């Protein structure tokens, strides 16, 4: 086959004496024109790789691309010769390469044109790429939203600079529409949009390598994760409530944790600012606890039991994990001298400094300091080696700060990777010491960092209603860059939120990927600080989040497999709905839930746009037809409402909330099923140990659950479970809404209706009950067992559909 194609695709002539030779390669073609080279390859059924080498130049890929990506077999691959070039097809792509015009045209599986690229060698020689779109659809991606920039749109109609940027910003040399996406392998760059043309300029590579990802946004974002790295499973505790604080000591930490536990306010993590470490005390104070090991410190013994590990064990015994702040710089000289500290002398001798950056005053001590260059593998090992003792004595997570403060006048293209590589140092280092999962929180994002257990927060934001309202679009813009784990300083870092503002902000945070509070020096963000009404509202919101833990944790497994996190912009899920795409203050939380937190404290109602379909208010049980904007009343006295809607044809998993995630390993999980007549919905329930990487080698439990109407018959299927993790889960309590039952068959056997569910589930039992959603069919079945349930039932339809 290859030899035949080699003859067929031998050459075509362009002008006078210019010959382009074409030859087949695995899943693609190679074009040669003198020293110029070009390859077009289908690396997946819906992903096309284009590699252009003007003059034959070759250079290294950037660290943005996942070195582990090898591509997959492109199903349906065909290569055919044409008079002026070649036609390359897969099940999802129709690609035509015209060697005379040097044009690449890409269409979808039905032949609908998506994009074209012309003059490939000439463009690559200028380190640029111009993509001509076939339709003027909205464009997303490219860049995040900087800390104080007020932006009510996540679209990028003019293009954007690609750079990790300052606080809370992010960058990706990537854009997408509702039909396709394009990724360029570059560190930094600039997108410019002019009508149907999208031009990427100033690529960091002389060799132009780009990828076309065909499909809707969910497919595109999943393909982006294939190319740049899938997020690993986070530690389960990071999905609970996290309290950060600047200005604290060991005694106060113990008091606060005790208060959380006595009040039954959920808490899983306490993140310590500068206070935890011996910054400026001695040669290696950046890496170690501020404890008795720091004799001679101006503030000794702030955490006297830190270095011994006693404090870490005591706090962990109460279900709370500790994390600590880190800086990308170290102090240079012993206090009052120009003598190098030992760490600085080592960095100097081994050229570990970030290039071109002069010493600068440290914000805390005002003494000279210098940034480390985390792009160097040897520096990353050295940094971790000094940090490892603190990890072993209680630090379960890391908070990387201020790596976005490299002076502009000395910044080099790798400045976008300073946080990227700092997170990489922690990931590589901690993984080398054992199996505990790595987690770091960082102040900006560049695409690819997500594969290092990397989360982003939106920076030192202000308090105030306007600041709170600016955070949803910042989250959505970050998600559009391929970072699924976003967070913010709930309550605001600078200033004093009102009690109502704090309550509403906590309700918003309950439906973000990471729920965390933080504030400035000596400011508090515990719920009880803001009075009993705010405390009750905040506690209710967090307990609701904790009740959804099996749903959230299962979404994290999906994120590991696909790159799609629990929070999803509406334009991903409803790409053909232009009104959905404009919503920047509401989003999908997993497959089943649409959340629209109250952000306007003066309004008596909250407007919520519901895309097409049937939606059920999770709080009231009322049904609404979609494709419209509704108004719901807001609670102006108790501030305890969160507009939350369940999508039809979905499955929602809950459990009884506990005070921390370690305490929540239930023997039974409730599965609320909201059917429609649209067909069958499927969802994976997932569990593992929540702490190690054993899931990479089969140490997990996953069971697929499908439910819905097929030809008028409602059925539930439980697949045989995957994995070898010994879950403590024993049964499912199925709750089926909007149906009137007639009879129930289990694996073909008729079951009698009971007055109440059996307490054990060796044989399923079923009963009828009532709740806010109306009549509910309840069935208890064994978990981890393959089975089929047939429920002869009538579909009730909406209870209170709006016109």
C-alpha positions in Angstrom: 0.0 0.0 0.0 2.7 2.5 1.1 4.9 1.8 -2.0 1.9 2.3 -4.3 1.0 5.6 -2.7 4.6 6.6 -2.9 4.4 6.3 -6.6 1.0 7.9 -6.9 2.1 10.9 -4.6 5.5 11.2 -6.1 5.6 14.9 -7.1 3.7 18.0 -8.3 5.3 21.1 -9.8 4.8 24.6 -8.6 5.8 27.3 -11.1 9.2 26.8 -12.6 11.6 24.2 -11.3 9.9 23.9 -7.9 8.9 20.4 -7.0 7.0 19.3 -4.0 7.4 15.6 -3.2 4.6 13.9 -1.3 5.0 10.6 0.5 2.8 8.6 2.8 3.7 8.2 6.5 1.8 6.5 9.3 -1.7 8.1 9.4 -0.7 11.0 7.2 1.5 12.5 4.5 4.9 14.2 4.3 5.6 17.0 1.9 9.1 18.1 0.9 10.1 21.1 -1.1 13.9 21.4 -1.2 14.9 21.8 2.5 11.3 22.7 3.5 9.3 20.0 5.2 5.7 19.6 6.2 3.8 16.7 7.8 0.1 16.3 8.2 -0.9 13.5 10.6 -4.2 12.3 12.2 -3.0 11.6 15.7 -6.6 10.8 16.8 -9.9 10.4 14.9 -10.7 14.0 15.5 -7.2 15.6 16.0 -4.9 16.6 13.2 -1.3 17.4 13.7 0.5 19.8 11.3 4.2 20.2 11.5 5.9 22.8 9.3 9.7 23.1 9.0 10.7 26.1 6.8 14.3 25.4 5.6 14.1 22.1 7.4 14.5 23.7 10.8 13.8 21.5 13.8 13.6 22.5 17.5 12.3 21.1 20.7 8.7 21.0 21.7 7.7 23.2 24.5 6.9 21.7 28.0 3.3 22.7 27.4 2.8 19.5 25.4 2.5 16.3 27.3 5.6 14.2 26.5 3.6 11.1 27.2 1.1 11.8 24.4 1.7 9.3 21.6 -1.5 9.6 19.6 -4.1 6.9 19.0 -5.2 5.0 16.0 -7.3 7.2 13.8 -10.3 5.0 13.0 -11.4 5.0 9.4 -8.1 6.5 8.1 -7.8 6.8 4.4 -5.2 8.5 2.1 -5.9 9.2 -1.5 -3.9 10.9 -4.2 -5.3 13.9 -6.1 -3.9 15.9 -9.0 -2.7 18.7 -6.8 -2.1 17.0 -3.5 -3.8 14.5 -1.3 -7.0 13.7 0.6 -6.8 12.4 4.2 -9.9 11.2 5.9 -10.8 9.7 9.3 -14.2 9.0 10.9 -14.3 12.6 12.1 -12.2 14.6 9.6 -12.0 15.3 5.9 -8.7 16.9 5.1 -7.5 18.2 1.8 -3.9 19.3 1.1 -3.3 21.3 -2.0 0.5 21.3 -2.7 0.2 23.9 -5.5 -1.5 26.4 -3.3 0.1 25.2 -0.1 -3.3 25.2 1.5 -4.8 22.8 4.1 -8.6 22.6 4.3 -10.3 20.7 7.1 -14.0 19.7 7.2 -16.0 17.6 9.6 -17.2 14.1 8.9 -20.1 15.3 6.9 -17.9 17.5 4.7 -18.9 20.8 6.3 -15.9 23.1 6.1 -14.4 24.1 9.4 -11.2 26.0 8.5 -8.4 26.5 6.0 -4.8 27.5 6.3 -2.8 28.9 3.3 0.9 29.6 2.5 2.1 27.3 5.3 5.8 27.5 4.7 5.8 31.3 4.2 3.7 31.8 7.4 5.9 29.4 9.4 9.0 31.3 8.3 7.4 34.4 10.0 6.5 32.3 13.1 2.9 32.9 12.5 -0.3 31.1 11.5 -3.5 32.4 10.0 -6.6 30.2 10.3 -9.6 31.1 8.1 -12.9 30.1 9.6 -15.9 29.0 7.5 -18.3 30.5 10.0 -18.2 33.6 12.3 -18.8 31.7 15.5 -17.8 33.1 18.9 -14.2 32.4 19.9 -13.0 31.4 23.3 -9.7 30.5 25.0 -6.4 32.4 24.6 -6.2 34.3 27.9 -7.8 34.6 31.3 -9.0 37.8 33.0 -6.5 39.7 35.1 -7.2 40.4 38.8 -8.7 43.9 38.6 -10.0 43.8 35.0 -13.8 43.8 34.9 -14.9 41.7 32.0 -18.4 40.5 31.6 -17.6 38.3 28.6 -15.4 35.3 28.2 -15.4 35.5 24.4 -12.2 36.7 22.6 -13.6 38.5 19.5 -10.5 40.7 19.1 -8.0 38.0 20.0 -5.7 38.3 23.1 -2.1 38.1 24.3 -1.1 34.6 25.3 0.8 34.8 28.6 0.4 33.3 32.0 0.2 36.9 33.2 -0.1 38.5 36.7 -2.4 37.5 39.5 -5.2 35.1 38.6 -4.5 35.4 34.9 -3.7 32.5 32.5 -2.7 31.8 28.9 -3.0 29.1 26.3 -1.9 29.3 22.6 -5.3 27.8 21.9 -8.7 29.0 20.8 -12.0 27.2 20.1 -15.4 27.7 18.6 -18.5 25.5 18.9 -17.2 23.3 16.1 -13.4 23.1 16.4 -10.3 24.2 18.3 -6.7 25.1 17.3 -3.6 24.6 19.5 -0.2 26.0 18.6 2.9 24.7 20.4 4.4 27.9 21.8 5.2 29.7 25.0 3.5 33.1 24.7 2.4 34.7 21.5 -0.5 36.9 20.3 -3.8 36.1 18.7 -5.4 38.7 16.4 -8.9 38.3 15.0 -10.0 40.0 11.8 -13.3 38.9 10.5 -13.2 35.2 9.7 -9.3 35.1 10.1 -7.6 34.2 13.4 -3.9 34.9 13.3 -1.3 33.6 15.8 1.9 35.6 15.9 5.3 35.5 17.6 5.5 31.8 18.2 8.4 30.8 20.4 9.4 28.0 18.0 11.0 28.3 14.6 9.3 25.0 13.7 5.6 25.6 13.5 3.6 22.7 15.1 -0.1 23.1 15.5 -3.2 20.9 16.1 -6.7 21.0 14.8 -9.3 19.5 17.1 -12.7 18.9 15.5 -15.9 18.6 17.4 -18.1 20.4 20.0 -16.4 22.2 22.9 -16.6 19.2 25.2 -14.8 17.1 22.6 -12.3 19.9 21.9 -11.5 20.4 25.6 -11.0 16.6 26.1 -8.7 16.5 23.1 -6.8 19.5 24.5 -6.2 17.4 27.7 -4.9 14.5 25.5 -2.3 16.8 24.0 -1.2 18.8 27.0 -1.8 16.3 29.9 -4.7 15.0 32.0 -5.1 16.3 35.5 -4.3 13.6 38.1 -6.8 12.7 40.8 -6.6 15.4 43.5 -6.4 14.4 47.2 -10.0 14.0 48.3 -9.6 16.5 51.1 -9.0 19.3 48.6 -12.6 19.0 47.5 -13.9 19.9 51.0 -13.8 23.3 52.7 -10.3 25.0 53.0 -9.5 27.8 55.4 -6.4 29.9 54.6 -5.1 32.5 57.0 -2.2 34.9 57.2 -1.4 35.8 60.8 -1.7 32.7 63.0 0.3 30.5 65.3 0.0 27.0 66.6 -2.2 27.8 69.6 -4.7 29.7 67.4 -4.7 27.0 64.8 -5.7 24.4 67.4 -8.4 26.7 68.7 -9.9 27.3 65.3 -9.9 23.7 64.4 -11.6 22.8 67.7 -14.3 25.5 67.0 -15.0 24.1 63.6 -15.4 20.6 65.0 -17.6 21.8 68.0 -19.8 23.8 65.6 -20.0 20.9 63.0 -18.9 23.3 60.3 -17.2 21.1 57.7 -13.4 21.6 57.3 -10.8 19.6 55.5 -7.8 21.8 55.1 -6.0 24.7 56.8 -3.6 26.6 54.7 -0.9 28.6 56.4 0.7 31.8 55.1 4.2 33.1 55.9 3.7 32.2 59.6 4.4 28.5 59.3 8.0 28.8 58.1 11.2 30.3 59.4 11.6 32.8 56.6 14.7 34.9 57.0 15.8 33.1 60.2 18.7 31.0 58.8 20.2 29.5 55.7 17.2 27.3 54.9 14.3 29.1 56.6 12.3 29.2 53.4 11.8 25.4 53.6 11.3 24.6 57.2 8.9 25.1 60.1 9.1 28.1 62.4 9.7 26.0 65.5 12.4 25.3 68.1 14.7 24.4 65.2 14.9 28.1 64.5 16.8 29.2 67.7 17.9 32.7 67.4 14.9 33.8 65.4 13.2 37.2 66.2 10.0 35.2 66.5 10.9 31.7 67.7 8.5 28.9 68.4 5.5 30.2 66.4 4.8 26.5 65.6 6.9 24.8 68.2 5.5 21.3 67.4 5.8 21.7 63.6 9.3 20.4 62.9 8.8 17.3 65.1 5.6 16.3 63.3 3.6 16.3 66.5 1.4 19.2 65.3 0.7 17.6 61.9 -0.4 14.3 63.6 -2.6 16.1 66.1 -4.4 18.2 63.4 -4.7 15.2 61.1 -6.3 13.2 63.8 -9.1 15.7 63.7 -9.6 15.2 60.0 -7.8 18.3 58.9 -4.8 18.5 56.5 -2.2 21.2 56.5 -0.8 23.1 53.5 1.8 25.9 53.5 2.9 28.8 51.4 6.0 28.8 49.3 7.9 31.6 47.5 9.9 31.4 44.3 12.8 33.3 45.8 15.3 33.0 48.6 17.1 35.6 50.6 20.7 36.3 49.6 22.6 37.5 52.6 22.9 37.0 56.3 21.1 39.8 58.1 23.1 43.0 58.2 25.9 41.6 56.0 26.8 40.9 52.4 27.8 37.4 53.2 25.8 34.8 51.2 23.5 32.5 53.1 24.4 28.9 52.5 21.4 28.3 50.2 22.1 31.4 48.2 25.7 30.5 47.8 24.7 27.1 46.5 22.2 28.7 44.0 24.9 31.1 42.9 27.5 28.4 42.3 25.1 26.3 40.3 23.5 29.1 38.3 20.0 28.5 39.7 18.9 32.1 39.4 16.1 33.1 37.0 18.0 34.6 34.0 18.2 38.4 33.7 16.5 39.3 37.0 18.5 41.4 39.5 18.1 41.1 43.3 15.0 42.8 44.7 13.8 43.7 48.2 11.9 40.8 49.8 8.3 42.0 50.6 8.4 40.6 54.1 11.9 41.3 55.4 13.0 44.0 52.9 16.3 42.2 52.5 17.7 41.4 49.1 16.3 38.3 47.5 16.4 36.6 44.1 14.1 34.4 42.1 15.0 30.8 41.4 14.8 29.3 37.9 12.4 26.3 38.2 12.9 25.4 34.6 16.2 23.7 35.5 15.7 20.0 36.6 18.7 20.2 39.0 17.2 23.2 40.7 13.8 21.5 41.1 15.5 18.5 42.8 17.5 20.8 45.1 14.4 22.8 46.0 12.4 19.7 46.9 15.2 18.1 48.8 15.1 20.9 51.3 11.3 21.0 51.5 10.9 17.2 52.0 11.4 17.3 55.8 8.4 19.7 56.1 6.3 17.4 53.9 7.2 14.4 56.1 6.2 16.4 59.3 2.8 17.4 58.2 2.5 19.5 55.0 0.1 17.7 52.8 -0.3 20.5 50.2 1.4 23.5 48.9 0.5 27.1 48.1 2.8 28.7 45.6 2.8 32.5 45.6 4.4 35.5 43.8 6.0 33.6 40.9 4.2 36.1 38.7 6.2 39.1 39.9 9.2 38.9 37.6 10.0 42.5 36.5 8.6 43.2 33.0 11.9 44.7 31.8 13.8 41.5 32.4 11.1 38.9 31.6 12.0 36.3 29.0 9.6 34.0 27.2 9.9 31.4 30.0 8.3 33.8 32.6 4.9 32.2 31.8 6.4 29.0 33.0 7.6 30.1 36.4 4.5 28.9 38.3 4.2 26.0 35.9 7.7 24.7 36.8 7.4 25.5 40.5 4.3 23.3 40.5 6.3 20.7 38.5 9.1 20.8 41.1 6.6 19.8 43.8 4.9 17.2 41.7 8.2 15.5 40.6 9.7 15.8 44.1 6.8 14.5 46.1 6.1 11.7 43.7 9.7 10.6 44.1 9.2 10.2 47.9 6.1 7.9 47.9 2.5 7.5 46.8 0.7 10.5 48.5 -1.0 12.7 45.9 0.5 16.1 45.1 -1.6 19.3 45.3 -0.5 22.9 44.8 -2.4 26.1 44.6 -0.8 28.7 42.2 -1.5 32.3 41.3 -1.6 32.0 37.5 -1.8 29.3 34.9 -0.2 28.3 31.6 -1.6 25.4 29.6 0.0 22.1 30.5 0.5 22.8 34.2 -2.7 20.9 35.0 -0.8 17.6 34.7 1.2 18.4 37.9 -1.7 18.3 40.4 -1.9 22.1 39.8 -4.7 24.4 40.9 -5.1 28.1 40.3 -6.6 30.9 42.4 -7.6 34.3 41.2 -5.2 36.4 43.2 -5.4 39.0 46.0 -8.9 40.2 45.1 -10.8 43.0 46.9 -13.9 42.4 49.0 -17.1 44.0 47.9 -20.1 43.0 45.8 -18.6 44.1 42.5 -15.5 42.0 43.2 -17.6 38.9 44.0 -19.6 39.4 40.9 -16.5 39.6 38.8 -15.3 36.2 39.8 -17.6 33.8 37.8 -16.4 35.1 34.4 -12.8 34.8 35.7 -13.5 31.2 36.6 -15.1 30.4 33.2 -12.3 32.1 31.3 -9.8 30.0 33.2 -11.7 26.8 32.5 -11.6 27.8 28.8 -7.8 27.6 29.0 -7.8 23.9 30.1 -7.4 24.5 33.9 -10.2 22.6 35.6 -9.2 23.4 39.2 -10.0 27.0 40.0 -10.3 28.8 43.3 -10.6 32.3 44.8 -10.1 34.1 48.1 -13.7 33.7 49.1 -14.8 36.8 51.0 -12.0 38.8 49.3 -8.4 39.3 50.3 -8.4 43.0 50.8 -11.1 44.6 52.9 -13.9 43.6 55.2 -17.0 41.9 53.6 -20.4 42.5 55.1 -22.1 39.5 56.7 -24.5 39.2 53.8 -21.7 39.4 51.2 -19.8 36.7 53.1 -22.8 34.4 53.1 -23.5 34.8 49.4 -19.8 34.4 48.6 -19.6 31.2 50.5 -22.7 29.9 48.6 -20.9 30.8 45.4 -17.7 29.0 46.5 -19.7 25.8 47.4 -20.1 25.2 43.6 -16.6 26.0 42.4 -13.9 23.4 41.9 -12.1 24.4 45.2 -13.9 26.0 48.1 -11.5 28.2 50.1 -11.5 31.4 52.1 -8.6 33.7 52.7 -7.9 37.3 53.7 -5.1 39.8 54.4 -2.8 39.9 57.4 -4.5 39.2 60.7 -8.0 39.1 59.1 -10.4 36.3 59.8 -12.7 34.4 57.4 -14.3 31.8 59.7 -18.1 31.7 59.3 -18.8 32.6 62.9 -16.9 35.9 62.6 -19.8 37.2 60.5 -22.6 36.6 62.9 -25.2 33.8 63.4 -27.2 34.4 60.2 -24.1 34.4 57.9 -22.7 31.4 59.9 -25.9 29.4 59.4 -26.0 30.2 55.6 -22.3 29.4 55.1 -22.6 26.2 57.1 -25.7 25.1 55.1 -23.9 25.8 51.8 -20.8 23.8 52.8 -22.9 20.9 54.1 -24.7 20.8 50.8 -21.3 20.6 49.1 -20.2 17.8 51.3 -23.5 15.9 50.7 -22.5 16.0 47.0 -19.1 14.5 47.6 -19.7 11.3 45.7 -21.0 13.3 42.8 -18.0 15.7 42.9 -15.5 12.9 43.4 -16.9 10.9 40.5 -16.6 14.1 38.4 -12.9 14.2 39.3 -12.5 10.7 37.9 -14.1 11.9 34.7 -11.7 14.9 34.8 -8.8 12.5 35.1 -10.1 10.5 32.1 -11.3 13.3 29.9 -9.9 16.6 31.2 -13.5 17.9 31.8 -13.8 19.1 35.3 -16.8 19.5 37.6 -17.4 23.2 36.7 -18.3 23.7 33.0 -19.2 26.9 31.1 -22.7 26.7 29.5 -21.1 27.2 26.0 -19.4 23.8 26.4 -22.6 21.9 27.2 -25.1 23.9 25.0 -22.9 25.2 22.1 -25.8 25.7 19.7 -27.7 28.0 22.2 -26.4 31.6 21.7 -28.1 32.7 24.9 -26.4 30.0 27.0 -23.1 31.0 25.6 -23.5 34.6 26.9 -24.2 33.5 30.5 -21.1 34.3 32.6 -22.7 34.2 36.1 -24.1 30.6 35.9 -22.5 27.3 34.9 -23.0 23.6 35.0 -21.7 21.8 38.0 -21.2 18.2 36.7 -23.6 16.6 34.4 -26.8 17.2 36.4 -26.7 20.6 38.1 -26.9 24.2 36.9 -25.9 26.8 39.5 -26.7 30.5 39.5 -25.5 32.0 42.8 -27.0 35.2 44.2 -24.4 37.9 43.4 -26.6 41.1 43.4 -27.4 41.8 47.1 -29.9 44.5 46.3 -32.1 42.6 43.9 -35.2 40.8 45.3 -35.1 38.3 42.5 -32.4 36.4 40.6 -32.7 36.0 36.8 -31.6 32.5 35.6 -31.4 31.4 32.0 -32.3 27.8 31.6 -31.2 26.1 28.3 -33.6 23.9 26.4 -35.1 20.9 28.3 -36.8 20.4 31.6 -35.2 21.7 34.8 -36.2 21.0 38.4 -35.5 23.5 41.2 -33.4 21.5 43.6 -34.7 23.5 46.6 -38.4 23.7 45.9 -39.0 20.7 43.6 -40.7 22.9 41.0 -40.3 22.1 37.3 -39.4 24.6 34.6 -39.3 24.3 30.9 -36.0 25.6 29.4 -35.2 27.9 26.6 -36.1 30.9 28.7 -35.0 33.2 31.5 -36.9 32.8 34.7 -36.9 34.9 37.9 -36.6 33.3 41.3 -37.1 35.1 44.6 -34.1 35.6 46.8 -34.0 35.3 50.6 -33.1 38.8 51.8 -33.3 37.8 55.5 -31.6 34.5 56.0 -29.5 34.6 52.8 -29.8 30.8 52.7 -30.9 30.2 49.1 -28.8 29.0 46.2 -30.6 28.9 42.8 -29.8 25.4 41.8 -31.5 23.4 39.0 -31.4 19.7 38.1 -31.3 18.8 34.4 -33.7 16.2 33.1 -32.4 12.8 32.2 -29.6 13.0 34.9 -28.4 11.1 37.9 -27.4 12.9 41.1 -25.4 11.1 43.9 -25.5 12.2 47.5 -24.6 11.0 50.9 -25.0 12.2 54.5 -22.6 15.1 55.0 -19.9 14.8 57.7 -17.4 17.2 59.3 -14.6 16.2 57.0 -14.2 14.0 53.9 -12.2 11.3 55.7 -15.2 10.7 57.9 -17.4 10.2 54.8 -17.0 6.6 53.6 -20.7 5.6 53.5 -22.1 2.1 53.2 -25.0 3.6 51.2 -25.2 6.3 48.5 -28.4 7.9 47.3 -28.9 8.1 43.6 -31.7 10.6 42.6 -32.8 9.8 39.0 -34.6 12.6 37.1 -35.8 10.8 33.9 -37.3 12.2 30.7 -38.6 10.6 27.6 -35.4 11.6 25.8 -33.8 8.2 26.3 -31.2 6.8 28.7 -28.7 8.7 30.8 -25.5 7.1 32.0 -23.2 8.0 34.9 -20.1 6.5 36.6 -20.0 6.2 40.4 -16.3 6.3 41.5 -14.4 5.6 44.7 -10.8 5.0 45.7 -8.6 5.6 48.7 -8.7 9.4 48.1 -5.0 9.8 49.0 -2.6 7.8 46.8 -1.9 7.1 43.2 -3.0 3.4 43.5 -5.8 4.3 41.1 -3.2 4.4 38.3 -2.6 0.6 38.8 -6.2 -0.5 39.2 -6.8 0.6 42.8 -10.3 2.0 42.3 -14.0 1.1 42.1 -16.1 2.3 39.2 -19.6 1.2 38.4 -21.6 2.5 35.4 -25.3 3.2 36.1 -27.7 3.8 33.3 -31.4 4.8 33.6 -34.2 5.9 31.3 -37.1 5.1 29.1 -36.6 2.9 26.0 -39.8 2.4 23.9 -41.9 3.4 26.9 -40.3 1.0 29.3 -38.2 2.5 32.2 -35.1 0.5 33.0 -32.0 0.7 35.2 -28.8 -1.1 34.4 -25.9 -1.6 36.8 -22.7 -2.7 35.1 -20.1 -5.1 36.6 -17.7 -2.8 38.5 -14.2 -2.0 37.4 -11.1 -1.9 39.5 -9.8 -3.7 42.5 -10.4 -1.2 45.3 -12.3 -2.7 48.3 -14.9 0.1 48.7 -17.0 0.3 51.8 -20.0 1.0 49.7 -22.7 -1.7 50.1 -25.9 -0.4 48.7 -27.6 2.2 46.5 -30.8 3.9 47.5 -32.4 4.7 44.1 -35.0 7.5 44.1 -36.8 7.8 40.8 -38.8 10.9 40.2 -41.6 11.8 37.8 -43.0 8.3 37.3 -46.0 6.4 38.4 -45.0 2.8 39.0 -47.0 -0.3 37.9 -44.6 -3.2 38.6 -40.9 -3.8 39.2 -38.8 -6.7 37.9 -35.3 -7.4 39.1 -33.2 -9.5 36.7 -36.5 -10.8 35.4 -38.1 -11.5 38.7 -41.3 -9.7 39.9 -40.8 -7.9 43.2 -43.7 -7.0 45.5 -44.1 -3.5 46.7 -43.2 -3.0 50.4 -44.4 -0.4 52.9 -40.8 0.6 53.5 -37.4 -0.4 52.1 -35.6 -3.4 53.5 -32.7 -2.5 55.7 -30.5 -5.0 53.9 -30.3 -5.3 50.1 -29.5 -8.9 49.3 -32.8 -8.8 47.3 -34.0 -5.4 46.1 -37.1 -3.9 47.7 -39.2 -1.0 46.6 -41.6 1.5 48.1 -43.4 4.8 47.4 -42.7 7.9 49.3 -43.1 11.7 49.0 -40.7 14.6 49.0 -40.5 18.1 47.7 -40.2 16.7 44.1 -43.5 14.8 44.5 -44.0 11.0 44.5 -40.8 9.0 44.5 -40.2 5.4 43.7 -37.5 4.2 46.1 -35.5 1.0 45.5 -32.6 -0.3 47.5 -30.1 -2.5 45.7 -26.6 -3.9 46.3 -23.7 -1.8 45.1 -21.0 -3.4 43.0 -23.3 -6.0 41.5 -24.3 -6.2 37.8 -28.1 -6.2 37.5 -31.0 -5.0 35.5 -34.3 -3.4 36.8 -37.4 -3.0 34.7 -40.0 -0.6 36.1 -43.3 -0.6 34.4 -44.2 3.0 34.9 -45.9 6.0 33.4 -43.9 9.2 32.9 -45.6 12.0 34.7 -44.0 15.0 32.9 -43.5 18.5 34.5 -45.4 19.3 37.7 -45.2 23.1 37.5 -43.8 23.9 34.1 -43.6 27.7 33.3 -45.1 29.0 30.1 
